[in-house]
Amino acid sequence: MSDMKLQITQVRSTIGCTEKQKATIKALGLGRPNYKVEKPDNPCTRGQIRVVEHLVKVEELS
């Protein structure tokens, strides 16, 4: 799992979301719909994704 990366794409706006969800989006390096980032696949990142799973799309990269 250490060599894997995740491509995270924000697909929905944070308008109407809780402050925790907005902070998580910012911590992931996102901010607006269609922004993309690559993060390592680890439990910390997976936990952040779980908080905002309704706002993002996740793809696994090798």
Secondary structure, 3 states (H helix, E strand, C coil): CCCCEEEEEECCCCCCCCHHHHHHHHHCCCCCCCCEEEEECCHHHHHHHHHCCCCEEEEEEC
